[in-house]
Amino acid sequence: MNDVEDRDALGERTLRRALRLEPDEHLPRLDATAIAAAAERRTALEQALRVTRGLALVGVGLGLEAVIALAAFRWLADLDPIGLLGVGLSVMAAVAERLVPAAALATDPAVLTATLAAVVFATLYERGSTGRESVSVRAS
């Protein structure tokens, strides 16, 4: 790669082939020093105008946000959540009335023991019976 310059990773011929530029076309170049020099050439009036525009943009954004926040606060303040809370509490109470007996039955030691015994006896019966296939999945 003899066409590689010290400050470039790729040479001009390689870039021209990659970009398919004609021989008389110039390669577009991003020059940071030229950009910085152009930024320094602004007059004080141009810089003040840019600062004023930036502050105006920030002010308009903050004003818009304040108006939206105030409107949302007023809308939320007008809501009456008592009706929603009452409905929510009644639904929770109805669910609890139906779940508490089921939970008490499921946690009863006799039910747990009977369920475990049924599973053990079913497993032993299935494994111990002669002449029958055990429960398993057979791929064909």
MOPE-V782219 format. One record per residue. N is the residue number from 1. RES is the residue in one small letter. SS is DSSP state (A for helix, B for strand, O for the rest). D_FIRST is the distance of its C-alpha to the first C-alpha in Angstrom with 1 decimal. Layout:
# MOPE-V782219
N & RES & SS & D_FIRST
N & RES & SS & D_FIRST
This chain:
# MOPE-V782219
1 & m & O & 0.0
2 & n & O & 3.8
3 & d & O & 5.5
4 & v & O & 5.9
5 & e & O & 9.5
6 & d & O & 11.6
7 & r & O & 13.9
8 & d & O & 11.8
9 & a & O & 10.3
10 & l & O & 8.7
11 & g & O & 7.8
12 & e & A & 10.8
13 & r & A & 10.1
14 & t & A & 9.5
15 & l & A & 12.6
16 & r & A & 14.5
17 & r & A & 14.2
18 & a & A & 15.2
19 & l & A & 18.0
20 & r & O & 18.9
21 & l & O & 19.5
22 & e & O & 20.9
23 & p & O & 19.3
24 & d & O & 22.2
25 & e & O & 21.9
26 & h & O & 20.6
27 & l & O & 18.7
28 & p & O & 21.3
29 & r & O & 20.7
30 & l & O & 22.7
31 & d & O & 23.6
32 & a & A & 25.9
33 & t & A & 27.3
34 & a & A & 28.4
35 & i & A & 30.1
36 & a & A & 31.8
37 & a & A & 32.9
38 & a & A & 34.4
39 & a & A & 36.2
40 & e & A & 37.7
41 & r & O & 39.0
42 & r & O & 41.6
43 & t & O & 45.2
44 & a & A & 47.6
45 & l & A & 49.4
46 & e & A & 46.3
47 & q & A & 45.5
48 & a & A & 49.2
49 & l & A & 49.1
50 & r & A & 46.1
51 & v & A & 47.8
52 & t & A & 51.0
53 & r & A & 49.3
54 & g & A & 47.7
55 & l & A & 51.0
56 & a & A & 52.8
57 & l & A & 50.4
58 & v & A & 50.9
59 & g & A & 54.7
60 & v & A & 54.9
61 & g & A & 53.0
62 & l & A & 55.3
63 & g & A & 58.4
64 & l & A & 57.5
65 & e & A & 56.9
66 & a & A & 60.3
67 & v & A & 62.1
68 & i & A & 60.7
69 & a & A & 61.6
70 & l & A & 65.1
71 & a & A & 65.7
72 & a & A & 64.6
73 & f & A & 66.7
74 & r & A & 69.8
75 & w & A & 69.2
76 & l & A & 68.9
77 & a & A & 72.0
78 & d & A & 74.1
79 & l & O & 73.4
80 & d & O & 76.2
81 & p & O & 74.7
82 & i & A & 78.1
83 & g & A & 78.4
84 & l & A & 75.0
85 & l & A & 75.7
86 & g & A & 79.1
87 & v & A & 77.6
88 & g & A & 75.0
89 & l & A & 77.6
90 & s & A & 79.9
91 & v & A & 77.1
92 & m & A & 76.2
93 & a & A & 79.9
94 & a & A & 80.4
95 & v & A & 77.4
96 & a & A & 78.7
97 & e & A & 82.1
98 & r & A & 80.8
99 & l & A & 78.3
100 & v & A & 80.5
101 & p & A & 83.0
102 & a & A & 80.2
103 & a & A & 78.5
104 & a & A & 81.8
105 & l & A & 82.4
106 & a & A & 79.0
107 & t & O & 79.3
108 & d & O & 82.8
109 & p & A & 82.9
110 & a & A & 85.1
111 & v & A & 82.6
112 & l & A & 79.7
113 & t & A & 81.7
114 & a & A & 82.9
115 & t & A & 79.4
116 & l & A & 78.0
117 & a & A & 81.0
118 & a & A & 80.5
119 & v & A & 76.8
120 & v & A & 77.7
121 & f & A & 80.7
122 & a & A & 78.7
123 & t & A & 75.9
124 & l & A & 78.5
125 & y & A & 80.3
126 & e & A & 77.2
127 & r & A & 76.1
128 & g & A & 79.6
129 & s & O & 81.1
130 & t & O & 81.3
131 & g & O & 80.9
132 & r & O & 78.6
133 & e & O & 74.8
134 & s & O & 73.2
135 & v & O & 71.3
136 & s & O & 67.7
137 & v & O & 65.1
138 & r & O & 64.7
139 & a & O & 61.7
140 & s & O & 62.7
